[in-house]
């Protein structure tokens, strides 16, 4: 009797554990230590479940454990199927074009975001990619003002001049700088938030740049860098996500950068109705069907990675092209660039 009860408790505990890992936001645990990390890599979790199935299958010859192992295998199958379903529903294509080229070109804004790991790829490589993508906005977490100016000069020489806006919390670490480049075609922009860390003017540990159009016409542009959810920064990480949600409360906002969070982590922070994930902003990759493609780290295939870099916008924009750029995995950064072309919604 005791043995049967113990087996039932073990199976029940395993079921709860797998359910939490599958949908932690259902339990309010998506922003907690350990769970936040495990849910970041759903594809790897599926592989782990398959490995577990094989191992349990090999142990099924142990007669007293056969029923318990069988139930555990069923749980792993359900876990794997559920996570594959979530990944598929969010989209696994690294490049999506949702509109004809003629429609893409009409009043569109192309946004490129790349955490450069402290200028690692170099100004020449970054500028070349921005020019190749015809970028109107370039958000560059962990990029210094000096490199930003070099990028802008190279883009100017290629026929795409850019204004440079940088916020740095200090000059000790390049990670403490974020650079935003904006095409003059979008008008004049001014940085409207404070250089000091922490709300109400900024994210806590790494700088975010908020730029508003000088004449009030055009989108507010936010170059994002939230802190990573490492053990001693969990409170700051949650605070960063809360603050970023408040930056998308207007009707015309474009946010892009390293959010250090997946869609799961953002659960509960939507405030703009159907389709929004952070404040009034929708995620371009989710809208385009590419939100399961990992942008970090570059050391593993994109479909196994974590989608923590995003381009987001209010609902007055629709995404027409979305791409996670994989050919630059050896460029020096541990993040992949992500680029989205946004067109005014009719």
GULUM-662515 format. One line per field, with one value per residue (C-alpha): residue number from 1; residue in one letter; x, y, z. Coordinates in steps of 0.001 Angstrom, whole numbers, plus 500000, padded with zeros to 6 digits. Layout:
k <- NUM/... $
r <- a/... $
px <- X/... $
py <- Y/... $
pz <- Z/... $
***
This chain:
k <- 1/2/3/4/5/6/7/8/9/10/11/12/13/14/15/16/17/18/19/20/21/22/23/24/25/26/27/28/29/30/31/32/33/34/35/36/37/38/39/40/41/42/43/44/45/46/47/48/49/50/51/52/53/54/55/56/57/58/59/60/61/62/63/64/65/66/67/68/69/70/71/72/73/74/75/76/77/78/79/80/81/82/83/84/85/86/87/88/89/90/91/92/93/94/95/96/97/98/99/100/101/102/103/104/105/106/107/108/109/110/111/112/113/114/115/116/117/118/119/120/121/122/123/124/125/126/127/128/129/130/131/132/133/134/135/136/137/138/139/140/141/142/143/144/145/146/147/148/149/150/151/152/153/154/155/156/157/158/159/160/161/162/163/164/165/166/167/168/169/170/171/172/173/174/175/176/177/178/179/180/181/182/183/184/185/186/187/188/189/190/191/192/193/194/195/196/197/198/199/200/201/202/203/204/205/206/207/208/209/210/211/212/213/214/215/216/217/218/219/220/221/222/223/224/225/226/227/228/229/230/231/232/233/234/235/236/237/238/239/240/241/242/243/244/245/246/247/248/249/250/251/252/253/254/255/256/257/258/259/260/261/262/263/264/265/266/267/268/269/270/271/272/273/274/275/276/277/278/279/280/281/282/283/284/285/286/287/288/289/290/291/292/293/294/295/296/297/298/299/300/301/302/303/304/305/306/307/308/309/310/311/312/313/314/315/316/317/318/319/320/321/322/323/324/325/326/327/328/329/330/331/332/333/334/335/336/337/338/339/340/341/342/343/344/345/346 $
r <- x/x/x/x/x/x/x/x/x/x/x/x/x/x/x/x/x/x/x/x/x/x/x/x/x/x/x/x/x/x/x/x/x/x/x/x/x/x/x/x/x/x/x/x/x/x/x/x/x/x/x/x/x/x/x/x/x/x/x/x/x/x/x/x/x/x/x/x/x/x/x/x/x/x/x/x/x/x/x/x/x/x/x/x/x/x/x/x/x/x/x/x/x/x/x/x/x/x/x/x/x/x/x/x/x/x/x/x/x/x/x/x/x/x/x/x/x/x/x/x/x/x/x/x/x/x/x/x/x/x/x/x/x/x/x/x/x/x/x/x/x/x/x/x/x/x/x/x/x/x/x/x/x/x/x/x/x/x/x/x/x/x/x/x/x/x/x/x/x/x/x/x/x/x/x/x/x/x/x/x/x/x/x/x/x/x/x/x/x/x/x/x/x/x/x/x/x/x/x/x/x/x/x/x/x/x/x/x/x/x/x/x/x/x/x/x/x/x/x/x/x/x/x/x/x/x/x/x/x/x/x/x/x/x/x/x/x/x/x/x/x/x/x/x/x/x/x/x/x/x/x/x/x/x/x/x/x/x/x/x/x/x/x/x/x/x/x/x/x/x/x/x/x/x/x/x/x/x/x/x/x/x/x/x/x/x/x/x/x/x/x/x/x/x/x/x/x/x/x/x/x/x/x/x/x/x/x/x/x/x/x/x/x/x/x/x/x/x/x/x/x/x/x/x/x/x/x/x/x/x/x/x/x/x/x/x/x/x/x/x/x/x/x/x/x/x $
px <- 500000/502775/504717/501666/501045/504681/504601/501428/503000/506122/504063/501858/504906/506447/503221/503064/506734/506328/503126/504904/507739/505264/503167/504694/502562/499557/501038/502579/506079/507397/509610/511040/514582/515295/511843/512571/515721/514240/511300/513708/514850/511720/513330/516122/513472/511808/515124/515569/512115/512982/516208/514224/511776/514615/516160/512853/512127/515384/514445/510967/512269/512408/509052/508161/508699/507009/503701/505359/507814/504983/503073/506252/506748/503206/503918/507095/505241/502570/505259/507119/503948/502764/506085/506366/502866/503811/506966/505064/502263/504776/506606/509909/510806/513897/512672/509071/507657/503974/503322/504231/507312/505196/503287/506442/507905/504909/505694/507615/510267/512961/514361/517584/518582/521846/523445/527066/528693/530718/531339/532660/531696/533255/531778/532414/530451/527589/527295/527396/524533/522486/523013/522214/518917/518107/517657/515949/516439/519333/519305/522653/522857/526433/527670/529657/529167/532558/531561/528130/529726/531964/528906/527040/530010/530235/526499/526706/529437/527110/524315/522344/523174/522079/521830/523562/522114/523965/523313/526072/525809/529610/532648/534015/532162/530959/527882/526821/526308/523399/523458/520510/520831/517906/517631/517139/514275/512265/512889/514792/514787/515787/516601/513889/514915/517568/521112/520993/520037/516723/513082/511414/513980/515643/516263/518199/521590/522021/520850/517783/517470/514053/513962/510987/510388/511340/508196/505909/505321/506377/506924/508678/511677/513051/516416/516088/518592/517136/519456/519775/517899/520986/520592/521464/519613/516173/514541/516148/515169/511514/511637/513156/510325/507734/509396/509635/505914/505279/507360/504830/501738/501373/499711/502846/505879/508600/510759/513718/516721/517845/514940/516686/513255/511037/507317/506735/508514/506410/503133/500920/502439/500211/497889/496859/494280/494464/497881/499912/502592/504253/502209/500538/503227/502910/505888/506847/508270/505088/502933/505054/505302/508984/508874/510435/513686/516452/518557/520877/523354/525014/526927/523873/521434/518770/515906/517457/518239/516300/514329/515270/515867/512725/511291/507967/505489/502060/499116/499272/502169/502070/505104/505731/509220/510894/514295/516622/520024/522034/525007/526690/526977/530770/530925/531907/528644/526746/523463/521965/520684/516946/515383/511771/510097/507059/504349/501580/498445/495560 $
py <- 500000/502410/501543/502209/505545/506532/505715/507761/510735/510490/510415/513279/515340/514670/515685/518991/519676/519084/521127/524065/523833/523682/526695/528455/531565/529468/529270/532759/531244/532513/535121/532946/531683/528393/528146/531296/529669/526266/527663/529721/526616/524709/522852/521568/520520/518457/516770/516093/514490/512238/511171/510505/508340/506240/505766/504883/502481/500681/500344/498940/495405/495963/494376/496167/499547/498813/500539/503610/503922/503565/506433/508527/507842/508998/512240/512806/512222/514739/517219/516866/517136/520223/522012/521103/522497/525768/526108/525400/527826/530626/529861/528279/530015/532242/534445/535425/537783/538399/540943/541666/543851/546714/546772/546451/549608/551841/553980/551164/551336/548656/548003/546074/545037/543406/543005/543307/541915/545077/546138/542636/542381/545788/548881/547690/544441/546096/548917/546487/544517/547644/548840/545404/545409/549019/549739/552970/552219/550276/549369/548207/547085/546810/549221/552323/555804/555648/552551/554015/557037/554789/552794/555976/557226/553953/554002/557620/556654/553902/556418/555800/558541/558036/560097/558527/558485/556716/556293/554932/554265/554245/553645/550753/548096/548319/546372/549515/551410/551226/552964/553870/554946/556655/557693/561446/560390/559750/563306/564713/562732/563600/561244/561748/559468/559824/558518/557327/553726/552552/553564/555897/556989/553783/550098/549168/547785/548240/551342/551666/554625/556252/558673/560836/562826/566458/567736/565116/563415/559801/556820/556872/554567/552531/550745/548090/546372/544586/542831/539049/536967/535754/534749/538091/540225/538602/541586/544031/541816/541763/545510/546053/544162/546127/549408/548418/547645/551246/552535/551078/552803/555222/554709/554873/553084/550884/548929/546745/545245/542640/542068/539078/537483/535281/535653/533384/535809/538719/537037/539282/542514/543073/546013/546798/544162/541135/540405/542574/541091/544058/547148/548132/546436/543286/541088/541184/537663/536263/538157/536889/533292/533263/533617/530237/531008/531563/534709/533578/532003/531731/528658/526434/526170/528846/526395/525236/528724/531246/534046/536913/539661/541269/543944/545160/547817/549189/547960/550852/548895/545506/543366/542534/541029/539355/537693/536223/536487/533289/533722/536104/533531/533712/537526/537798/538402/535735/537203/536955/540127/540378/542626/543541/545698/547448/548991/551314/549289/550323 $
pz <- 500000/500980/497841/495656/497362/496968/493256/492853/494610/492442/489254/490467/491393/487991/486265/488167/487454/483705/483622/485268/482742/479876/480910/483953/483425/484371/487870/487949/487952/484610/486307/489056/489413/487570/485959/483919/482581/481820/479860/477734/475851/474895/471986/474210/476744/474001/473226/476933/477030/474097/475789/478959/477013/475644/479066/480698/477863/478564/482240/481646/481912/485699/486473/489751/488101/484799/485582/487137/484273/481795/483365/483436/479730/479010/480886/478880/475623/476625/477688/474392/472282/474174/473767/470107/469676/471395/469293/466084/466934/467496/464263/463334/460074/460298/457448/456759/454133/454710/451950/448329/447850/446567/449835/451940/450394/451106/454166/455816/458531/458674/462138/462751/466256/467273/470685/469598/472770/473309/469684/468896/465189/464467/462857/459297/459708/461587/459042/456128/457600/458287/454709/453283/455183/454193/457885/458961/462667/464200/467899/469254/472886/474179/471528/472422/471044/469330/467399/466705/465045/462934/461867/460941/458921/457018/456342/455191/452745/451465/450923/454132/456658/460273/463452/466464/469998/472814/476508/478747/482460/482633/480430/482480/480501/476910/477994/479873/476593/474160/470793/468595/464958/463228/459591/458976/456687/459862/461082/464039/467289/470830/473686/476279/479151/481816/481561/485181/485866/487243/486876/486245/483657/482553/482992/486100/485127/481361/479477/477296/474906/474465/471526/470636/467439/467973/466238/467779/464434/464101/466364/469695/469256/472151/471988/474687/476939/479948/482363/482119/484715/486525/490160/491738/489164/489230/490949/488510/485578/486606/487213/483761/482076/484057/483080/479418/479426/480533/477605/475202/476546/473645/470297/468115/469554/468105/470552/469617/471320/473805/476189/477793/477919/475809/475248/478240/480564/479320/480256/482356/481055/478017/478206/474658/473847/471569/470106/472460/474699/476426/477148/473884/471806/469722/468946/465260/465255/466793/464304/461407/462621/463593/467375/468155/466318/468852/468781/471604/471884/468480/469658/469116/466174/466058/466501/469782/471055/473092/471326/473652/471066/469725/467469/468861/467826/468621/466576/464119/462556/460879/460168/456514/456693/459667/459676/462261/460581/461010/458613/461100/463894/463673/463583/467255/469099/471013/469693/466228/464554/464053/461425/460822/458231/459662/457492/458692/459295/457100 $
***
